[in-house]
Every structure is written in structure tokens, then in C-alpha cells.
Amino acid sequence: GNVWPSPLPHWQAPGCVHCYHGFYGRTALFEVLPITPVIRQLISANTDVESLETHARQAGMCTLFENGCLAVEQGLTTFEELIRVLGMPHGE
């Protein structure tokens, strides 16, 4: 299936002046789960991970992979680098 709602750009990182491959600098990607009262209750009740993720996403949480796709859209990294570091979501 599709991992992102729109086609991601395909570009090659220009690399540094010494090796002409790789990336210059670093880009931080984050996955943040705000602990709302509902999320706190679900955690306390030992709710399964799938239900917890469903509620977190309904509350606006973006996954690490989704934030990586945003970085690809913004030209900060490539999809290949994203997959190399994170792998495909849900083992696809």
C-alpha cells in the first residue's frame, strides 16, 4: 500500500565537496505522544498498542515515519535514506 498520500520527490543528495555522496549536517525527526487524560487512562488500563496508537493518531500524533516523509517532501532527506534508517512502517 501507499505509505504517504502523495508522491514523494526523488532526488539525489549532492554530498560533500570531498566525497560527493551522503548528506551534509543532520536532520532530527521526532515522534511525540502527548499524554492526554484519555491516553493516560488507556496506558493505565494496559490497552493494546494498536488501540493506543489509534487514539494517539486521532489526537493528532504523527509517527516518526510520517515526519520522515515530511522531511522528504521538504527536500531535507531522500526516501531511500528514510527507509535505510527507519525501515518500512509496520514491516511492509
C-alpha positions in Angstrom: 0.0 0.0 0.0 0.9 3.6 -0.1 2.9 5.0 2.8 2.2 8.6 2.0 -0.9 10.3 0.4 1.1 12.0 -2.4 4.1 11.0 -4.5 7.4 11.9 -2.7 10.1 13.7 -4.7 13.0 11.6 -5.9 16.3 13.4 -5.7 19.9 12.5 -5.1 21.8 14.1 -2.2 24.6 16.2 -3.6 27.0 15.1 -0.9 30.0 17.0 0.3 32.9 18.5 -1.7 35.2 15.7 -0.7 33.2 12.5 -1.5 30.2 13.7 -3.5 27.8 11.4 -1.7 25.9 11.4 1.5 24.5 14.4 3.4 25.8 17.5 5.0 24.6 18.0 8.5 21.8 16.2 10.3 18.1 16.4 10.4 16.2 15.4 13.6 13.0 13.5 13.3 10.6 13.1 16.2 7.6 11.1 17.3 5.9 12.8 20.2 3.0 11.3 22.1 1.3 14.0 24.2 -0.2 12.3 27.3 -3.8 13.5 27.3 -6.2 12.3 30.0 -7.6 9.7 27.6 -4.1 8.4 26.7 -3.2 8.3 30.4 -6.3 6.2 31.1 -5.6 3.8 28.2 -2.0 3.3 29.3 -3.2 2.7 32.9 -5.6 0.1 31.6 -2.9 -1.8 29.7 -4.7 -1.1 26.4 -3.1 -2.9 23.4 -0.7 -1.0 21.3 -3.0 -0.8 18.3 -5.8 0.9 20.2 -3.3 3.2 21.9 -1.9 4.2 18.5 -5.4 4.7 17.1 -6.3 7.1 19.9 -3.0 8.9 19.7 -3.4 9.4 16.0 -6.9 10.7 16.4 -5.4 13.2 18.9 -3.0 14.4 16.2 0.1 12.4 16.8 2.3 12.0 13.7 4.5 8.9 13.5 8.3 9.0 13.1 7.9 7.7 9.6 5.3 10.3 8.7 7.6 13.1 10.0 10.3 11.5 7.8 8.0 11.7 4.8 7.5 15.4 5.6 11.3 15.8 5.6 11.5 14.1 2.2 8.8 16.4 0.8 10.7 19.4 2.1 13.9 18.2 0.4 15.8 17.6 3.7 16.5 13.9 3.0 15.7 11.2 0.5 13.1 8.4 0.7 16.0 5.9 0.4 17.7 7.4 3.4 14.5 7.4 5.4 14.0 3.6 4.6 17.6 2.9 5.4 17.3 4.4 8.8 13.8 3.6 9.8 12.8 0.7 7.6 9.3 0.4 6.1 6.4 1.1 8.5 4.8 -2.0 10.0 7.4 -4.1 8.3 5.9 -3.7 4.8 
